[in-house]
Amino acid sequence: KGNDPFGAVVRGAANYLNDKIVEDFLHHYYALQYLNQNSNTLDYEIVVPDGTQFPAHNVKRMIIALPFSGQTKAALKVFEIARQKNHISSLSGTYIDGNDNLITEMSSGATLERRVPLNPKNPELIIIDPPSVKGEDRLEVIFSVDTERLLRVYVRDLKTNSVLIKDKVIARLS
């Protein structure tokens, strides 16, 4: 902003070339994949909305009940969700990118939604001991974004009141 747009472009380019983050907000949504028990399908819960300025501490707090009794592990699978306006009314597809990630695209009217897994080969595993009881509120999960655009997670077991994961990086956000 200002009266010198060319000067702003030059300053921004200089910062970019010096590896300084030029923008301090996120352009996409970031979501946690989970099993929707009502429809028995995978669904997504937004944990970091687009436009979030970073660093952002405690940007999302969730209480998670596990879908099955006897679970001893749960995985945190994080996805980048990009939404774009387009003029094609019914475009959708699924494909594998160059890194063997499964990419899905869905269109509803004039909006295209693209879901890209950020930690597909290394989802953060939470060890649950004692095993879960179906439907019982079990985990408190808090998400934060640090100054380097790293998504960090804190996980507490509500049954044992013990911290399972503290401030661990689970994905790099773009």
Secondary structure as the mmCIF struct_conf table of DSSP 4:
data_model
#
loop_
_struct_conf.conf_type_id
_struct_conf.id
_struct_conf.beg_label_comp_id
_struct_conf.beg_label_asym_id
_struct_conf.beg_label_seq_id
_struct_conf.end_label_comp_id
_struct_conf.end_label_asym_id
_struct_conf.end_label_seq_id
BEND BEND1 ASN A 3 ASN A 3
HELX_RH_AL_P HELX_RH_AL_P1 PRO A 5 LEU A 17
TURN_TY1_P TURN_TY1_P1 ASN A 18 ASP A 19
STRN STRN1 PHE A 25 PHE A 25
BEND BEND2 HIS A 27 HIS A 28
STRN STRN2 TYR A 29 ASN A 36
TURN_TY1_P TURN_TY1_P2 GLN A 37 ASN A 40
STRN STRN3 THR A 41 VAL A 48
TURN_TY1_P TURN_TY1_P3 ASP A 50 GLY A 51
STRN STRN4 GLN A 53 GLN A 53
BEND BEND3 PHE A 54 PRO A 55
STRN STRN5 ALA A 56 ALA A 65
BEND BEND4 PRO A 67 PHE A 68
TURN_TY1_P TURN_TY1_P4 SER A 69 GLY A 70
STRN STRN6 LYS A 73 LEU A 76
STRN STRN7 VAL A 78 LYS A 85
BEND BEND5 HIS A 87 HIS A 87
BEND BEND6 SER A 89 SER A 90
STRN STRN8 GLY A 93 ILE A 96
TURN_TY1_P TURN_TY1_P5 GLY A 98 ASN A 99
BEND BEND7 ASP A 100 ASP A 100
STRN STRN9 LEU A 102 SER A 108
TURN_TY1_P TURN_TY1_P6 GLY A 109 ALA A 110
STRN STRN10 THR A 111 PRO A 117
BEND BEND8 LEU A 118 ASN A 122
HELX_LH_PP_P HELX_LH_PP_P1 PRO A 123 PRO A 123
STRN STRN11 GLU A 124 ILE A 127
BEND BEND9 ASP A 129 PRO A 130
HELX_LH_PP_P HELX_LH_PP_P2 PRO A 131 SER A 132
TURN_TY1_P TURN_TY1_P7 LYS A 134 GLY A 135
STRN STRN12 ASP A 137 VAL A 145
TURN_TY1_P TURN_TY1_P8 THR A 147 GLU A 148
BEND BEND10 ARG A 149 ARG A 149
STRN STRN13 LEU A 150 ASP A 157
TURN_TY1_P TURN_TY1_P9 LEU A 158 ASN A 161
STRN STRN14 SER A 162 ARG A 172
#
